[in-house]
Amino acid sequence: MTSAPPITPTLSQAPLLRQLVLGPSTSRSIPQLGAAVVPLARVQKLEAQMATLLHHIQPWMQKMIAESEARVERRMGDMMDRKVQAVNNRLDAFERRVLEQPAPAIDLSALQADIASLRSDVEAILAAPAVEPQVAPTALADDTVLDALFSGTAEEGLALTQDKGTIFFE
């Protein structure tokens, strides 16, 4: 395939290019003086060359896009791996600090004494006789309260006083 020299539009060709791109206008205009007219066969040949070029470039572009996506995914995976590794390192450091701390000392003799005291308290509770307390007669107390309330004579009566919404018996 022979390559045609590149076409570079000039200012004088701008109206013609506009007409070629936009299509014929309703009014038939005659190309201006000095304007280059490109034959239809040349335009069709350029379109065919561009289609061929696009046909060859498209697989390359798709390949480049796929490679770019793979690179981005690989970078994201690497970044996530680094973050996970950093978290694991922090967890390991925390575990080491916890494991390096001395265990609290337990005084076994005090613990045994507390258990023995608890055992004796439980035994004392279990050994205590189950004696039911006797119920005191309430009738006498009820009579005492009633007698105290109504012990006054009928002549005395009850004097009522009221202070801020409260009633008092005197």
VEXTI-627031 format. One record per atom (N, C-alpha, C, O, CB): residue in three letters; x, y, z. Coordinates in steps of 0.05 Angstrom, whole numbers, padded with zeros to 5 digits, always signed. Glycine has a CB too. Layout:
N
ALAXYZ
...
//
This chain:
170
MET+00017-00023+00000
MET+00000+00000+00000
MET+00018+00024+00000
MET+00037+00026+00016
MET-00019+00000+00024
THR+00012+00042-00017
THR+00028+00067-00018
THR+00015+00087+00000
THR-00009+00090+00001
THR+00030+00078-00047
SER+00032+00102+00013
SER+00021+00122+00032
SER+00018+00148+00017
SER+00036+00157+00003
SER+00038+00125+00057
ALA-00004+00161+00021
ALA-00010+00187+00009
ALA+00002+00208+00027
ALA+00003+00205+00051
ALA-00040+00191+00004
PRO+00010+00230+00015
PRO+00020+00252+00032
PRO-00002+00262+00050
PRO-00025+00264+00041
PRO+00032+00275+00014
PRO+00005+00269+00075
PRO-00016+00278+00093
PRO-00028+00304+00083
PRO-00015+00321+00072
PRO-00004+00282+00121
ILE-00054+00306+00088
ILE-00068+00331+00080
ILE-00071+00348+00105
ILE-00081+00340+00126
ILE-00096+00324+00068
THR-00061+00372+00103
THR-00063+00391+00125
THR-00080+00414+00115
THR-00073+00428+00097
THR-00035+00402+00135
PRO-00103+00417+00128
PRO-00121+00439+00118
PRO-00110+00466+00125
PRO-00097+00470+00145
PRO-00149+00436+00131
THR-00115+00484+00107
THR-00107+00511+00111
THR-00131+00528+00115
THR-00154+00518+00113
THR-00090+00522+00087
LEU-00128+00553+00122
LEU-00150+00571+00127
LEU-00168+00574+00102
LEU-00192+00577+00104
LEU-00140+00598+00136
SER-00155+00573+00079
SER-00171+00576+00055
SER-00188+00552+00050
SER-00208+00554+00035
SER-00152+00582+00031
GLN-00181+00529+00061
GLN-00197+00505+00057
GLN-00218+00501+00078
GLN-00235+00483+00076
GLN-00178+00481+00057
ALA-00219+00518+00099
ALA-00238+00515+00121
ALA-00267+00514+00111
ALA-00281+00496+00120
ALA-00235+00537+00141
PRO-00277+00532+00094
PRO-00305+00530+00085
PRO-00310+00504+00071
PRO-00332+00492+00074
PRO-00312+00553+00068
LEU-00291+00495+00055
LEU-00295+00470+00040
LEU-00296+00446+00059
LEU-00313+00428+00056
LEU-00273+00466+00019
LEU-00278+00446+00079
LEU-00279+00424+00098
LEU-00305+00424+00114
LEU-00316+00403+00119
LEU-00254+00427+00118
ARG-00314+00448+00121
ARG-00339+00450+00135
ARG-00362+00438+00118
ARG-00379+00424+00127
ARG-00345+00480+00142
GLN-00360+00445+00092
GLN-00381+00435+00073
GLN-00379+00404+00070
GLN-00399+00391+00069
GLN-00378+00449+00046
LEU-00354+00394+00070
LEU-00350+00365+00067
LEU-00360+00350+00092
LEU-00372+00329+00091
LEU-00321+00358+00061
VAL-00354+00362+00115
VAL-00361+00349+00140
VAL-00391+00352+00146
VAL-00404+00333+00153
VAL-00345+00361+00163
LEU-00402+00376+00143
LEU-00430+00381+00149
LEU-00449+00373+00127
LEU-00473+00371+00131
LEU-00433+00411+00155
GLY-00438+00369+00104
GLY-00455+00362+00081
GLY-00463+00386+00065
GLY-00457+00409+00073
GLY-00480+00347+00091
PRO-00476+00382+00043
PRO-00484+00405+00026
PRO-00505+00421+00040
PRO-00524+00411+00052
PRO-00493+00395-00001
SER-00503+00447+00037
SER-00523+00464+00049
SER-00546+00467+00030
SER-00544+00458+00007
SER-00510+00492+00056
THR-00567+00480+00038
THR-00590+00483+00021
THR-00584+00502-00002
THR-00595+00498-00024
THR-00614+00494+00037
SER-00567+00521+00003
SER-00561+00538-00020
SER-00535+00529-00033
SER-00515+00523-00019
SER-00558+00568-00011
ARG-00535+00527-00058
ARG-00512+00518-00073
ARG-00492+00540-00073
ARG-00496+00561-00085
ARG-00519+00509-00102
SER-00469+00536-00059
SER-00449+00556-00060
SER-00426+00547-00077
SER-00419+00523-00077
SER-00439+00563-00031
ILE-00414+00565-00090
ILE-00391+00560-00107
ILE-00366+00563-00090
ILE-00364+00583-00075
ILE-00391+00579-00132
PRO-00348+00545-00092
PRO-00323+00548-00076
PRO-00310+00574-00082
PRO-00310+00584-00104
PRO-00303+00525-00082
GLN-00300+00586-00060
GLN-00287+00612-00063
GLN-00261+00609-00079
GLN-00250+00587-00082
GLN-00281+00624-00035
LEU-00252+00632-00088
LEU-00228+00632-00104
LEU-00204+00624-00086
LEU-00202+00635-00064
LEU-00223+00661-00116
GLY-00188+00607-00094
GLY-00165+00598-00079
GLY-00171+00574-00061
GLY-00153+00563-00049
GLY-00154+00620-00061
ALA-00196+00565-00060
ALA-00203+00542-00044
ALA-00197+00517-00059
ALA-00201+00515-00084
ALA-00233+00543-00035
ALA-00186+00497-00046
ALA-00180+00472-00059
ALA-00204+00453-00058
ALA-00217+00451-00037
ALA-00155+00458-00045
VAL-00209+00441-00080
VAL-00231+00423-00081
VAL-00220+00395-00080
VAL-00202+00388-00096
VAL-00249+00427-00107
VAL-00230+00378-00061
VAL-00220+00351-00059
VAL-00240+00333-00073
VAL-00264+00333-00067
VAL-00216+00342-00029
PRO-00230+00318-00092
PRO-00249+00300-00107
PRO-00261+00279-00088
PRO-00249+00271-00068
PRO-00234+00287-00130
LEU-00285+00271-00094
LEU-00300+00251-00078
LEU-00284+00225-00076
LEU-00285+00212-00055
LEU-00327+00247-00090
ALA-00271+00217-00097
ALA-00256+00192-00097
ALA-00233+00194-00076
ALA-00228+00174-00063
ALA-00244+00186-00125
ARG-00221+00217-00074
ARG-00199+00221-00054
ARG-00210+00219-00026
ARG-00198+00207-00008
ARG-00185+00249-00059
VAL-00234+00231-00021
VAL-00246+00230+00005
VAL-00253+00201+00012
VAL-00249+00192+00035
VAL-00271+00248+00006
GLN-00264+00187-00007
GLN-00272+00159-00002
GLN-00247+00142+00003
GLN-00247+00124+00020
GLN-00287+00147-00026
LYS-00225+00148-00011
LYS-00200+00133-00006
LYS-00190+00139+00022
LYS-00180+00121+00036
LYS-00179+00141-00027
LEU-00191+00164+00031
LEU-00183+00171+00058
LEU-00200+00157+00079
LEU-00190+00148+00099
LEU-00184+00202+00062
GLU-00226+00156+00074
GLU-00244+00142+00092
GLU-00236+00113+00094
GLU-00236+00101+00116
GLU-00273+00145+00084
ALA-00230+00100+00071
ALA-00223+00072+00071
ALA-00196+00068+00086
ALA-00194+00049+00101
ALA-00220+00062+00042
GLN-00177+00086+00082
GLN-00152+00084+00097
GLN-00156+00087+00127
GLN-00143+00073+00143
GLN-00132+00105+00086
MET-00174+00106+00134
MET-00179+00110+00163
MET-00192+00085+00175
MET-00186+00077+00197
MET-00197+00135+00167
ALA-00211+00073+00160
ALA-00224+00048+00170
ALA-00204+00026+00173
ALA-00205+00011+00192
ALA-00247+00040+00150
THR-00185+00024+00154
THR-00164+00003+00156
THR-00146+00009+00180
THR-00140-00010+00195
THR-00147+00003+00130
LEU-00139+00034+00184
LEU-00123+00041+00206
LEU-00137+00035+00233
LEU-00125+00024+00251
LEU-00115+00071+00205
LEU-00162+00042+00234
LEU-00178+00036+00258
LEU-00180+00006+00263
LEU-00178-00003+00286
LEU-00206+00048+00256
HIS-00183-00009+00241
HIS-00184-00038+00243
HIS-00159-00050+00255
HIS-00160-00068+00271
HIS-00189-00051+00215
HIS-00135-00038+00248
HIS-00110-00048+00258
HIS-00104-00037+00286
HIS-00091-00050+00302
HIS-00087-00039+00239
ILE-00114-00013+00293
ILE-00109-00001+00319
ILE-00127-00012+00341
ILE-00119-00014+00364
ILE-00112+00030+00317
GLN-00151-00020+00333
GLN-00171-00028+00353
GLN-00161-00052+00370
GLN-00163-00050+00395
GLN-00197-00036+00340
PRO-00150-00073+00359
PRO-00141-00095+00376
PRO-00118-00086+00394
PRO-00116-00094+00417
PRO-00131-00119+00358
TRP-00100-00069+00384
TRP-00078-00058+00400
TRP-00089-00042+00423
TRP-00079-00045+00446
TRP-00059-00041+00382
MET-00109-00026+00418
MET-00121-00009+00439
MET-00134-00027+00460
MET-00131-00023+00484
MET-00142+00011+00428
GLN-00148-00048+00451
GLN-00161-00066+00470
GLN-00140-00081+00487
GLN-00144-00085+00511
GLN-00178-00087+00455
LYS-00118-00088+00474
LYS-00096-00102+00489
LYS-00084-00083+00510
LYS-00079-00091+00532
LYS-00074-00111+00469
MET-00080-00058+00502
MET-00069-00038+00521
MET-00088-00033+00544
MET-00079-00030+00567
MET-00063-00012+00506
ILE-00114-00032+00538
ILE-00133-00028+00560
ILE-00133-00052+00579
ILE-00133-00048+00603
ILE-00162-00024+00548
ALA-00132-00076+00568
ALA-00132-00100+00585
ALA-00106-00100+00602
ALA-00107-00107+00626
ALA-00133-00125+00568
GLU-00083-00094+00590
GLU-00058-00093+00605
GLU-00059-00072+00627
GLU-00049-00076+00649
GLU-00034-00088+00586
SER-00071-00049+00621
SER-00073-00028+00641
SER-00091-00037+00664
SER-00084-00032+00687
SER-00084-00002+00628
GLU-00113-00049+00658
GLU-00131-00059+00679
GLU-00116-00080+00696
GLU-00119-00080+00720
GLU-00156-00071+00667
ALA-00101-00098+00683
ALA-00086-00118+00698
ALA-00066-00105+00716
ALA-00062-00114+00739
ALA-00073-00138+00679
ARG-00052-00084+00706
ARG-00032-00070+00722
ARG-00046-00057+00747
ARG-00035-00059+00769
ARG-00018-00048+00706
VAL-00069-00045+00742
VAL-00083-00032+00764
VAL-00091-00053+00785
VAL-00088-00049+00809
VAL-00108-00016+00754
GLU-00102-00075+00775
GLU-00111-00096+00794
GLU-00087-00107+00809
GLU-00089-00113+00833
GLU-00125-00119+00779
ARG-00064-00111+00796
ARG-00040-00121+00809
ARG-00031-00101+00830
ARG-00023-00109+00852
ARG-00017-00126+00788
ARG-00031-00075+00823
ARG-00023-00054+00843
ARG-00042-00054+00867
ARG-00033-00053+00890
ARG-00023-00026+00830
MET-00068-00056+00861
MET-00087-00057+00883
MET-00083-00082+00901
MET-00084-00080+00925
MET-00116-00057+00872
GLY-00078-00104+00888
GLY-00072-00129+00904
GLY-00047-00126+00921
GLY-00047-00134+00944
GLY-00069-00153+00885
ASP-00026-00114+00909
ASP-00002-00110+00924
ASP-00006-00091+00947
ASP+00004-00095+00969
ASP+00020-00098+00905
MET-00022-00070+00942
MET-00028-00051+00964
MET-00043-00064+00986
MET-00038-00060+01010
MET-00043-00026+00952
MET-00063-00081+00979
MET-00079-00095+00999
MET-00061-00114+01014
MET-00064-00117+01039
MET-00103-00109+00986
ASP-00043-00128+01000
ASP-00025-00146+01014
ASP-00008-00131+01034
ASP-00003-00141+01056
ASP-00007-00161+00993
ARG+00002-00108+01026
ARG+00019-00092+01045
ARG+00002-00083+01069
ARG+00012-00084+01092
ARG+00030-00067+01031
LYS-00022-00075+01065
LYS-00039-00067+01087
LYS-00045-00090+01106
LYS-00044-00088+01130
LYS-00065-00055+01077
VAL-00052-00113+01094
VAL-00057-00137+01111
VAL-00032-00145+01126
VAL-00034-00152+01150
VAL-00067-00161+01093
GLN-00009-00143+01113
GLN+00016-00150+01127
GLN+00021-00131+01150
GLN+00030-00139+01171
GLN+00040-00149+01107
ALA+00016-00105+01146
ALA+00019-00085+01167
ALA+00001-00091+01191
ALA+00009-00089+01214
ALA+00014-00056+01157
VAL-00024-00098+01185
VAL-00043-00105+01207
VAL-00033-00130+01222
VAL-00034-00131+01246
VAL-00071-00110+01196
ASN-00024-00150+01207
ASN-00014-00174+01219
ASN+00011-00168+01237
ASN+00013-00180+01258
ASN-00007-00195+01198
ASN+00028-00151+01227
ASN+00052-00144+01243
ASN+00043-00130+01269
ASN+00055-00135+01290
ASN+00070-00125+01227
ARG+00024-00113+01268
ARG+00014-00099+01292
ARG+00001-00119+01311
ARG+00005-00117+01335
ARG-00006-00077+01285
LEU-00014-00138+01300
LEU-00026-00159+01317
LEU-00004-00176+01331
LEU-00006-00182+01354
LEU-00045-00176+01301
ASP+00016-00183+01315
ASP+00038-00199+01326
ASP+00052-00184+01349
ASP+00059-00195+01369
ASP+00058-00207+01304
ALA+00057-00158+01344
ALA+00071-00142+01364
ALA+00053-00140+01390
ALA+00064-00141+01412
ALA+00076-00113+01354
PHE+00027-00137+01386
PHE+00009-00136+01409
PHE+00010-00162+01425
PHE+00011-00163+01449
PHE-00020-00129+01400
GLU+00009-00185+01410
GLU+00010-00211+01423
GLU+00036-00215+01438
GLU+00036-00225+01461
GLU+00007-00233+01403
ARG+00058-00206+01427
ARG+00084-00208+01441
ARG+00084-00192+01466
ARG+00094-00201+01487
ARG+00107-00199+01422
ARG+00073-00167+01465
ARG+00072-00151+01489
ARG+00055-00164+01511
ARG+00062-00163+01534
ARG+00061-00123+01482
VAL+00032-00175+01502
VAL+00015-00188+01522
VAL+00029-00213+01534
VAL+00027-00217+01558
VAL-00012-00196+01509
LEU+00042-00229+01517
LEU+00055-00253+01527
LEU+00079-00247+01544
LEU+00086-00262+01561
LEU+00063-00271+01503
GLU+00092-00224+01539
GLU+00116-00217+01554
GLU+00109-00206+01582
GLU+00126-00205+01599
GLU+00133-00197+01539
GLN+00084-00198+01586
GLN+00077-00187+01612
GLN+00077-00210+01632
GLN+00069-00233+01626
GLN+00049-00174+01611
PRO+00087-00205+01656
PRO+00088-00226+01676
PRO+00059-00233+01685
PRO+00042-00216+01687
PRO+00105-00218+01701
ALA+00056-00258+01690
ALA+00029-00267+01699
ALA+00025-00257+01728
ALA+00044-00256+01743
ALA+00027-00299+01698
PRO+00001-00250+01735
PRO-00004-00240+01762
PRO+00002-00263+01782
PRO-00006-00286+01778
PRO-00032-00230+01765
ALA+00015-00255+01804
ALA+00022-00275+01825
ALA-00003-00281+01841
ALA-00017-00263+01850
ALA+00045-00264+01843
ILE-00008-00307+01845
ILE-00031-00315+01860
ILE-00021-00327+01887
ILE-00004-00346+01886
ILE-00049-00336+01845
ASP-00030-00316+01909
ASP-00022-00326+01935
ASP-00040-00350+01941
ASP-00063-00347+01949
ASP-00024-00304+01957
LEU-00029-00374+01938
LEU-00045-00398+01942
LEU-00053-00402+01971
LEU-00075-00412+01976
LEU-00029-00422+01933
SER-00037-00394+01990
SER-00044-00398+02018
SER-00068-00381+02025
SER-00086-00390+02039
SER-00020-00392+02037
ALA-00069-00356+02015
ALA-00092-00338+02020
ALA-00117-00349+02006
ALA-00139-00348+02018
ALA-00087-00309+02011
LEU-00114-00359+01982
LEU-00136-00371+01968
LEU-00147-00395+01982
LEU-00171-00399+01985
LEU-00128-00378+01939
GLN-00129-00413+01992
GLN-00138-00436+02007
GLN-00152-00428+02033
GLN-00172-00441+02041
GLN-00114-00455+02013
ALA-00142-00407+02046
ALA-00155-00398+02071
ALA-00183-00388+02065
ALA-00201-00393+02080
ALA-00138-00376+02085
ASP-00186-00373+02043
ASP-00212-00362+02036
ASP-00231-00385+02030
ASP-00255-00384+02037
ASP-00210-00344+02012
ILE-00222-00406+02016
ILE-00239-00429+02009
ILE-00247-00443+02034
ILE-00270-00452+02037
ILE-00224-00448+01990
ALA-00228-00447+02053
ALA-00234-00461+02078
ALA-00255-00445+02094
ALA-00273-00457+02106
ALA-00209-00465+02095
SER-00252-00418+02095
SER-00272-00402+02109
SER-00299-00404+02096
SER-00319-00405+02110
SER-00262-00372+02110
LEU-00300-00403+02070
LEU-00325-00406+02056
LEU-00338-00433+02061
LEU-00362-00435+02065
LEU-00321-00402+02026
ARG-00321-00454+02061
ARG-00331-00481+02066
ARG-00344-00483+02094
ARG-00365-00495+02098
ARG-00309-00502+02063
SER-00330-00471+02114
SER-00341-00472+02141
SER-00367-00456+02143
SER-00385-00464+02157
SER-00320-00461+02161
ASP-00369-00434+02129
ASP-00394-00418+02129
ASP-00416-00434+02117
ASP-00439-00434+02127
ASP-00390-00392+02114
VAL-00411-00448+02095
VAL-00431-00464+02082
VAL-00440-00487+02100
VAL-00464-00493+02102
VAL-00421-00475+02055
GLU-00421-00500+02113
GLU-00427-00522+02131
GLU-00444-00512+02155
GLU-00462-00526+02163
GLU-00401-00535+02142
ALA-00438-00488+02165
ALA-00453-00477+02187
ALA-00482-00471+02178
ALA-00501-00476+02194
ALA-00440-00452+02198
ILE-00485-00462+02155
ILE-00512-00456+02145
ILE-00527-00482+02141
ILE-00551-00483+02148
ILE-00510-00440+02118
LEU-00514-00502+02130
LEU-00528-00528+02126
LEU-00534-00542+02152
LEU-00554-00556+02154
LEU-00511-00546+02108
ALA-00517-00538+02172
ALA-00521-00552+02198
ALA-00541-00538+02216
ALA-00551-00551+02235
ALA-00494-00555+02212
ALA-00547-00514+02211
ALA-00566-00499+02229
ALA-00593-00512+02227
ALA-00603-00519+02206
ALA-00567-00469+02220
PRO-00606-00514+02251
PRO-00633-00527+02251
PRO-00653-00509+02237
PRO-00651-00484+02238
PRO-00642-00533+02280
ALA-00671-00521+02225
ALA-00691-00506+02210
ALA-00714-00500+02230
ALA-00733-00515+02231
ALA-00701-00522+02185
VAL-00711-00479+02244
VAL-00731-00471+02264
VAL-00747-00449+02251
VAL-00736-00429+02242
VAL-00718-00462+02291
GLU-00773-00453+02252
GLU-00790-00432+02241
GLU-00795-00411+02263
GLU-00801-00419+02285
GLU-00816-00443+02230
PRO-00792-00386+02256
PRO-00798-00366+02277
PRO-00827-00366+02283
PRO-00845-00370+02266
PRO-00788-00338+02267
GLN-00833-00361+02308
GLN-00861-00360+02317
GLN-00873-00334+02309
GLN-00860-00313+02310
GLN-00863-00365+02347
VAL-00897-00336+02300
VAL-00911-00312+02291
VAL-00923-00299+02316
VAL-00938-00311+02331
VAL-00933-00318+02270
ALA-00916-00273+02320
ALA-00927-00259+02343
ALA-00956-00253+02337
ALA-00964-00247+02315
ALA-00911-00233+02348
PRO-00972-00254+02358
PRO-01000-00248+02354
PRO-01004-00219+02345
PRO-00994-00201+02359
PRO-01017-00254+02379
THR-01018-00214+02324
THR-01022-00187+02314
THR-01048-00176+02324
THR-01053-00152+02321
THR-01022-00187+02284
ALA-01065-00192+02335
ALA-01091-00182+02345
ALA-01087-00161+02367
ALA-01101-00141+02368
ALA-01109-00205+02355
LEU-01068-00166+02384
LEU-01063-00147+02406
LEU-01053-00121+02395
LEU-01061-00099+02404
LEU-01043-00159+02426
ALA-01035-00122+02376
ALA-01024-00097+02364
ALA-01046-00082+02350
ALA-01048-00058+02352
ALA-01001-00104+02345
ASP-01064-00096+02336
ASP-01086-00083+02322
ASP-01104-00069+02342
ASP-01114-00047+02337
ASP-01101-00103+02305
ASP-01110-00083+02364
ASP-01127-00071+02384
ASP-01114-00046+02396
ASP-01128-00027+02402
ASP-01134-00091+02406
THR-01088-00048+02400
THR-01074-00025+02412
THR-01075-00001+02394
THR-01080+00021+02404
THR-01044-00033+02418
VAL-01072-00005+02369
VAL-01074+00018+02350
VAL-01102+00029+02350
VAL-01105+00054+02351
VAL-01065+00009+02322
LEU-01122+00012+02349
LEU-01149+00022+02348
LEU-01157+00036+02374
LEU-01171+00056+02374
LEU-01169-00002+02343
ASP-01147+00025+02397
ASP-01153+00037+02423
ASP-01140+00065+02424
ASP-01152+00083+02434
ASP-01142+00020+02445
ALA-01115+00067+02413
ALA-01102+00093+02414
ALA-01116+00113+02397
ALA-01117+00137+02404
ALA-01073+00090+02405
LEU-01128+00105+02375
LEU-01142+00123+02357
LEU-01168+00132+02369
LEU-01176+00156+02367
LEU-01146+00110+02330
PHE-01183+00114+02380
PHE-01210+00120+02389
PHE-01212+00121+02420
PHE-01234+00116+02430
PHE-01229+00100+02378
SER-01191+00128+02433
SER-01192+00128+02463
SER-01204+00154+02473
SER-01211+00156+02497
SER-01164+00124+02474
GLY-01206+00174+02457
GLY-01217+00200+02466
GLY-01247+00197+02472
GLY-01260+00178+02462
GLY-01213+00222+02445
THR-01257+00215+02488
THR-01286+00214+02495
THR-01301+00229+02473
THR-01290+00244+02457
THR-01291+00227+02523
ALA-01327+00225+02473
ALA-01343+00238+02453
ALA-01345+00268+02458
ALA-01349+00282+02438
ALA-01371+00226+02454
GLU-01342+00277+02483
GLU-01344+00306+02488
GLU-01320+00321+02476
GLU-01323+00343+02467
GLU-01346+00311+02518
GLU-01297+00308+02477
GLU-01273+00322+02467
GLU-01275+00326+02437
GLU-01269+00348+02427
GLU-01247+00305+02474
GLY-01283+00305+02422
GLY-01285+00307+02393
GLY-01257+00309+02380
GLY-01237+00310+02394
GLY-01302+00331+02385
LEU-01257+00310+02356
LEU-01232+00312+02342
LEU-01231+00339+02330
LEU-01249+00349+02316
LEU-01230+00290+02319
ALA-01209+00353+02335
ALA-01205+00379+02323
ALA-01189+00376+02298
ALA-01167+00365+02298
ALA-01191+00398+02344
LEU-01199+00387+02276
LEU-01185+00385+02250
LEU-01173+00412+02244
LEU-01185+00433+02247
LEU-01205+00377+02228
THR-01148+00411+02236
THR-01135+00435+02227
THR-01124+00429+02199
THR-01117+00407+02192
THR-01111+00444+02246
GLN-01124+00450+02183
GLN-01115+00447+02155
GLN-01093+00467+02150
GLN-01095+00491+02156
GLN-01138+00451+02135
ASP-01070+00457+02139
ASP-01047+00474+02133
ASP-01037+00466+02106
ASP-01025+00445+02102
ASP-01025+00471+02155
LYS-01040+00484+02087
LYS-01030+00480+02059
LYS-01039+00454+02047
LYS-01023+00439+02036
LYS-01000+00482+02059
GLY-01064+00448+02049
GLY-01075+00424+02036
GLY-01072+00399+02053
GLY-01079+00377+02043
GLY-01062+00420+02010
THR-01061+00400+02077
THR-01057+00376+02093
THR-01076+00377+02117
THR-01079+00398+02129
THR-01027+00373+02102
ILE-01089+00356+02123
ILE-01108+00355+02146
ILE-01094+00342+02169
ILE-01082+00320+02167
ILE-01134+00340+02138
PHE-01095+00355+02192
PHE-01083+00345+02217
PHE-01105+00339+02237
PHE-01125+00354+02238
PHE-01063+00365+02229
PHE-01103+00318+02252
PHE-01121+00312+02274
PHE-01108+00320+02300
PHE-01085+00312+02305
PHE-01129+00281+02275
GLU-01121+00336+02316
GLU-01110+00345+02342
GLU-01125+00333+02364
GLU-01118+00338+02388
GLU-01110+00375+02344
//
